[in-house]
Structure formats: structure tokens, C-alpha cells
């Protein structure tokens, strides 16, 4: 139970997947989105330069050339690094490269020239103008002068994001340290929970939480110490009178008094009450100390035989069965073993059998053992459907069982506590007036 609570507490502090992991995911997501946006922007710029600006420049340059040609028939053709002009006068293509001869009017690509440049063909007065634009060189310049500033901007943004991540990580570090401390803490140990100290540079909420947990840790240790002291003292004080009663009964029986049947019944009832009180005290002390209910993990103790423990408990409860004219039937469908300590398993089986024998009169109590479970079934008064969810509550007794003078309403509550520590599901099925069945899955 304490380990389960520890895991829940640590999970609450860390988040289901961890605050550090969430920060890393947010940082990575931001970097990815910014990179995608920058890449899309560069692609859009490339497409705009390629499909809009270069074509607009060729169209403008063509219009300018024809206007200048009207004013000066000898106006030279464009001849610069990125733009060359060729003229076919009256259909004479002798001065035009062969790769341009078959191009129609408008925009086209000169596949036969180096770099497959963009070509704009226009015609006026029987003369045809070919403007060849070295598009690849211009686009290379666009990429170069676009990538360098973009890389610088991205690097700056990434550094700022990383700085933000480090600051955020520093802000939640106390939470992560606290979660780690809680996760590593053994609540059954005598050591104090080490809460990370609060510092002045922490935010107010984090500092308040740490200070509160520090106070809670102090109160928790005080409470644990008081409980241990009470358990130790109460156990010692209660064991002494029980030992005295058992010794007195042994002495009285050894004196050989000739007792009648009624006196023998009273004496047997006293011994049963003392034995039940001793068992109950041992169980309560075991639960109060939160002792390990499992055998040694290193294998120094063998697995517990469920069949053997059941046989022993049946022998101890024979007198209780005979008192109500009941019969105990053992059905062994196989050999069952478990990792529970023999005394812990004995407490579970004993309480289930006692509960069945107490509320059964002139009937049968059957305990069946299988390799992965055991079951206790009786032919007693049964449990009403609305009460079946409450039978494991301490001191609870149904209306149809309150007439019985036996039982304190603790047996099934102890079964539930121990089975939860062992992680053994316990299921109940009952029909009022016909009997009850408890199934314990190992």
C-alpha cells in the first residue's frame, strides 16, 4: 500500500509523463515548427523569384528594348552577365543559337544551352527578339543571400529557445527533486523524508509547497513514532494478561479436578476465547507494524504450501465446528503454493473459516484448493445483496447476523487488509438463506 501511495504521489508531482520530458517535447516542437516555417518561407521566395520577378523583368526589358529600337534602329541588343539578346531580322535566324530556333512566342526554356536558361521570345515588325535570362545564377544568389540571413536568424531563435528551456527547467527543478525524493523514500523506514530545501530564488508557490511538505514530514515522523511506541507498549501490556490466563487454564486443567460437563464447556469456551484473543492481537500488531507479508525475496525461505496451512487451520477449528454441529470438508484439486508467509496465510484462511463456521448452523463448510486459488463456501445464513459490498468493513455486521453473539466484525476486514498487501483479489458471492462463497485468487 505504501509503495502504491508513493508511486501515486510521485506521479502527481512529476506528471504522467514527467515535467522534464514535457519541456523537451515543447522545445523540440517549437524548433520543428520554426524550422518548417522558415523552410516554407524560403521555398515561397524561390518560387516568387522564379515565376514572378524574373518573368516580370524579362517582360519589362523587352518593352524597353522595342521602344529604344523605334527611336534608334541601331540600338544594341542586351549583353550582360545574366541577360543576352538575339535578333532574327526578317526571319533570318543565322545570328540566333540553334537551341532557340524552335521556341514559340512567349516564355520557354532553352534546353540546349548550359543551365537551361529562361527565354522570352517577342516579335515586332517581322523581327523576332530572343532574350535569354541566366535564371540559375540569379536563383543561386537568392538562395545564398536568403539562406545565410535565415541561418543566422534561426540560430538566434534556437539559442533563445534553449535559454528559455534552461530557465524553465531551473524553475521546475525543485519539483523534480521533490518527486525523486518521494519516489525513493521507503515509508516503512525509520528515516525522515528528505525534502529539498527552499531557497530565496524559488518562486513563491514552489517555496510554499516545499515548506508545507517539510512541516508535513515532521508531523508524519512524530505520528509514526507515537504509533510505534503505542504498538510496542500495547502489545507488551496485552500479551501479559493473555499469557497469565493461558497459564492459569493450564494449571487448572493439570490439577485433575473432576469437572462436570457444564464446567468443561465453560473451561473450553474460556480457552477458545483466549486463543482467539491471542490470534487477533498478533494480527493487529502485524498490521500495525506493517511487517512484510512476503517470504524472503532471496529465496532463503521456501514457498508456502496452501494445502498444508489449510489442513493445520482445520485442525485448530474442529472444536468451533462441532459447537454448531458443522462439518468441514476439504477438497484438493491440486497443490497450491504462494509467496505469503505461513502465519499471514494462516490468518486469512482462519478468518474465512471462522466467519463461515460462526454463521452456519448444522451445515457444511467446504474449502476447495486449486493451484491458483482457494475458496471457502458455507451453507449458512447468507448475505443480503445490498450488504455484500460492506462485509469487508471493520465492525460491520448485517441485519441477519446481529443475533449471533460470536464475532467482532473484524475477521473479513483483516482478510481484506492482508489480501491487498499480497495483491490477491477476494471475491464474494452469496444468496440469502442458502450460503456464502469467498474466492481468493493467488
ABEGO torsion letter per residue (X at the ends): XAAAAAAAAAAAAAEAAEAAAAAAAAAAAAAAAAAAAAAAAAAAAAAAAAAAAAAAAAAAAAAAAAAAAAABAABBBBBBAABBBBBBBGGBAAABBAAAAABBBEBBBBAABBGGBBBBBBBBGGBBBBBBBBAAAAAAAAAAAAAAAAAAAAAAAAAAAAAAAAAAAAAAAAAAAAAAAAAABBAABABBBBBBBBBAABBAAAAAAAAAAAAAAAAAAAAAAAAAAAAAAAAAAAAAAAAAAAAAAAAAAAAGBBBBAAAAAAAAAAAAAAAAAAAAAAAAAAAAAGBBABBBAAGABBBBBAAAAAAAAAAAAAAAAAAAGBBBBBBBAEBBBBABBAAAAAAAAAAAAAAAAAABBGBBBBBBBBAABBBBBBABAEBBAAAAAAAABBGBBBAAAAABABEAGAAAAAAAAAAAAAGBBBBBBBBBGAEBBBBBBX
